Amino acid sequence: MNRIIAVVGGGAAGCMAAVSAARSAAGEPVQIILLEEGKGIGAKIRITGNGRCNLTNLQIRPEHYYSVEQADPMRIYEKYSPDALRSFFEERGVFLHSRGDLIYPLTDRADTVAELFERELLREKVQVQYDARIREIRREGKRFLLRDEHGNSWQADTVILATGGLTGKRLGCRGDGYALSQQMGLHVTDCFPALTYLKTDCAGLAAADGVRCEAELKLLIGDKVTAQERGELQITKKGLSGIVCFQISHPAAQALRTGREVILQIDFAPDITDDQLRKQILERMKKVPEENPALSELFFGMIHPGAAAMIIRGSGQVEERKARKLHPEELMKLLKQIKVFRVRITGTGDYEEAQVTAGGVRMKDLNENLEAADCEGLYLCGELLDVDGLCGGYNLTFAMCSGAVCGMAAAEKISRMISQGG
Ligand SMILES: Cc1cc2nc3c(=O)[nH]c(=O)nc-3n(C[C@H](O)[C@H](O)[C@H](O)COP(=O)(O)OP(=O)(O)OC[C@H]3O[C@@H](n4cnc5c(N)ncnc54)[C@H](O)[C@@H]3O)c2cc1C
């Protein structure tokens, strides 16, 4: 009788799990089945990195990850490292290249990564079943029974859940994995969208719609700087966006969910020193009594006019107002906001506008092979778990490395079962 390893979900984690399981179980009487609710594998992989797929990073450290319950994702990399992941691609003929520390396929096509998985699944003789949305999982004796929404069922000796999170409903990510995990007695933490934009009630937002400028951001939670980022800030009518905002969206969302005040402090001129700004402000203030410029004029040449408009409107003024109408102290205060502009964060983008789900299945319920401590033979990997990374290839790295760990461990377990004649 063939032993069966069932993998639920054909994203980056599930594909890697299936391929790794097949390779590790080579020569054994084992069938790997990949159950995917969609019509193809790797639908999300194909849209990553703006279609180029930033699949990993040369620097992977603990500070690149968040976890609602402070789980340690690095333990996964001790079992399957990001170096091993790069070799996985290179050994199969996918050349890689870097932009800084960010790694992409040399083709700069995310499709190359999805297509490699298609080829590997075929080569490793993984049986792929599409249109199989698994809705039920339970134990039947020593085996597992999986049932999809059409009533079709599969038996398996070990199961790897790799159903992703809640980001990308249109791609089949509706959080099914949480309910399946709970059916097997696992716990799911609070979940929320991350790597998304920030909403603010700043009155100047609309005036800066379309602005893209270099900025340094400090996220203040209860007056404490919790995160800091520098890079291109993108401002739209909806809120503050760009990778700089995505990177701090997790702590911002988590704080908002516990009712704490979240402030974003923006430095619109990070390359101008405090001293330079002070001198420049004094120079410009000297001209006010005589020239009486419009408020916007006082910001000229230091920051983007849209950013200036945001500061001016955010302070309850309008750009056309004449500088003499303001008390000199008020003017100084206004101009100083070039480097210290504070806005209140009121929310973040939703799952449709986010790249990952923060939170997930509690890691402390799993052993070092990502096997459920209280349910032998059940493994979990990828975004379904309570780990989310920053932008920069950290999420795909975690998805694929955790998938590899599950695949290898599930195959090893089956080998033991076979050798024990169980
Ligand atoms: C727009 C965008 C860009 C991104 N860019 C990057 C990037 O460049 N680099 C990076 O590292 N990360 C990026 N990410 C994040 C990264 O894509 C994900 O973290 C990663 O793909 C998660 O992989 P996964 O396999 O765990 O889950 P998913 O990719 O979500 O795969 C889960 C699979 O399970 C299937 N499924 C769900 N429920 C069921 C069910 N009940 N039965 C059967 N099948 C089911 C789904 O159809 C899906 O195929 C990006 C995300 C988005 C949305």
The ligand as a MOL file (V3000), in Angstrom:
LIG
                    3D

  0  0  0     0  0            999 V3000
M  V30 BEGIN CTAB
M  V30 COUNTS 53 58 0 0 0
M  V30 BEGIN ATOM
M  V30 1 C 0.9940 41.9150 -4.3980 0
M  V30 2 C 1.9400 41.0970 -3.5570 0
M  V30 3 C 3.2980 41.1840 -3.7910 0
M  V30 4 C 4.1900 40.4500 -3.0040 0
M  V30 5 N 5.5210 40.5230 -3.2860 0
M  V30 6 C 6.3930 39.7860 -2.5430 0
M  V30 7 C 7.7890 39.7450 -2.8750 0
M  V30 8 O 8.2400 40.3070 -3.9000 0
M  V30 9 N 8.6200 39.0490 -2.0500 0
M  V30 10 C 8.1640 38.3550 -0.9510 0
M  V30 11 O 8.9540 37.7440 -0.2360 0
M  V30 12 N 6.8350 38.3190 -0.6580 0
M  V30 13 C 5.9550 38.9950 -1.4360 0
M  V30 14 N 4.6050 38.9370 -1.1400 0
M  V30 15 C 4.1610 38.0530 -0.0410 0
M  V30 16 C 4.2410 36.5840 -0.5100 0
M  V30 17 O 3.7090 36.4730 -1.8120 0
M  V30 18 C 3.4440 35.6430 0.4270 0
M  V30 19 O 3.8300 35.8410 1.7620 0
M  V30 20 C 3.7080 34.1840 0.0390 0
M  V30 21 O 3.4090 33.9770 -1.3260 0
M  V30 22 C 2.8840 33.2460 0.9150 0
M  V30 23 O 2.9960 31.9400 0.3930 0
M  V30 24 P 2.0410 30.7690 0.9220 0
M  V30 25 O 2.3370 29.6040 0.0500 0
M  V30 26 O 2.1830 30.6250 2.3770 0
M  V30 27 O 0.5780 31.2870 0.6720 0
M  V30 28 P -0.1790 31.6340 -0.7100 0
M  V30 29 O 0.7730 32.0870 -1.7310 0
M  V30 30 O -1.2700 32.5410 -0.3230 0
M  V30 31 O -0.7380 30.2420 -1.2080 0
M  V30 32 C -1.7860 29.5800 -0.5900 0
M  V30 33 C -2.4210 28.6450 -1.6020 0
M  V30 34 O -3.3970 27.8340 -0.9310 0
M  V30 35 C -4.5530 27.7640 -1.7150 0
M  V30 36 N -5.6720 27.5150 -0.8000 0
M  V30 37 C -6.2060 28.3450 0.1310 0
M  V30 38 N -7.1850 27.7470 0.8060 0
M  V30 39 C -7.2760 26.4980 0.3000 0
M  V30 40 C -8.1150 25.3910 0.6010 0
M  V30 41 N -9.0460 25.4550 1.5400 0
M  V30 42 N -7.9550 24.2300 -0.1000 0
M  V30 43 C -7.0100 24.1400 -1.0870 0
M  V30 44 N -6.1980 25.1680 -1.4120 0
M  V30 45 C -6.3130 26.3340 -0.7240 0
M  V30 46 C -4.6390 29.0970 -2.4220 0
M  V30 47 O -5.4130 29.0100 -3.6000 0
M  V30 48 C -3.1630 29.3780 -2.6990 0
M  V30 49 O -2.7500 28.8360 -3.9380 0
M  V30 50 C 3.7020 39.6370 -1.9360 0
M  V30 51 C 2.3290 39.5370 -1.7230 0
M  V30 52 C 1.4490 40.2420 -2.5170 0
M  V30 53 C -0.0440 40.1180 -2.2700 0
M  V30 END ATOM
M  V30 BEGIN BOND
M  V30 1 1 1 2
M  V30 2 1 2 3
M  V30 3 2 2 52
M  V30 4 2 3 4
M  V30 5 1 4 5
M  V30 6 1 4 50
M  V30 7 2 5 6
M  V30 8 1 6 7
M  V30 9 1 6 13
M  V30 10 2 7 8
M  V30 11 1 7 9
M  V30 12 1 9 10
M  V30 13 2 10 11
M  V30 14 1 10 12
M  V30 15 2 12 13
M  V30 16 1 13 14
M  V30 17 1 14 15
M  V30 18 1 14 50
M  V30 19 1 15 16
M  V30 20 1 16 17
M  V30 21 1 16 18
M  V30 22 1 18 19
M  V30 23 1 18 20
M  V30 24 1 20 21
M  V30 25 1 20 22
M  V30 26 1 22 23
M  V30 27 1 23 24
M  V30 28 2 24 25
M  V30 29 1 24 26
M  V30 30 1 24 27
M  V30 31 1 27 28
M  V30 32 2 28 29
M  V30 33 1 28 30
M  V30 34 1 28 31
M  V30 35 1 31 32
M  V30 36 1 32 33
M  V30 37 1 33 34
M  V30 38 1 33 48
M  V30 39 1 34 35
M  V30 40 1 35 36
M  V30 41 1 35 46
M  V30 42 1 36 37
M  V30 43 1 36 45
M  V30 44 2 37 38
M  V30 45 1 38 39
M  V30 46 1 39 40
M  V30 47 2 39 45
M  V30 48 1 40 41
M  V30 49 2 40 42
M  V30 50 1 42 43
M  V30 51 2 43 44
M  V30 52 1 44 45
M  V30 53 1 46 47
M  V30 54 1 46 48
M  V30 55 1 48 49
M  V30 56 2 50 51
M  V30 57 1 51 52
M  V30 58 1 52 53
M  V30 END BOND
M  V30 END CTAB
M  END
